[in-house]
Amino acid sequence: MNTLRRIVTTFILATTVIAAPVYAAHDYADGSKNDDPRFDTNAPPAYSMMGDLIIARPFGLLATVAVTGAFVITLPFSALGGNVPEAAKALIVAPARETFARCLGCTRPHGAFHDSDTENSN
């Protein structure tokens, strides 16, 4: 009788330990319940992240520096025309956002940067 009790207890404990992560994973897999990008099931693949890290980010940094120089050169003309904020947004903010505000491998920025862009377009 003692042996049967041990077997049943071991089986119940093993089933509980194995089944617990399954229920937790089900909650994270449902995208409507969790908006955390770390648990996004549609995350970009690893090769996309590596390409972004090795190729796109360095070129984005170079483009941000070059376009910032162009903004400084054209700043007097933008000030005369009264469109300094628009020029700054187009020449500094947009390239910097693409370089620094995107997750690795993503094609568009997440979070507040992306939301503020849609609010200002109205």
Buried (B, 14 or more C-beta within 10 A) or exposed (E): EEEEEEEEEEEEEEEEEEEEEEEEEEEBEEEEEBEEEEBBEEBBEEEBBEBBEEEBBEEBBEBBEEBBEEBEEBBEEBEEEEEBEEBBBEBBBBBBBBBEBBBBBBEEBEEEBEEEBEEEEE
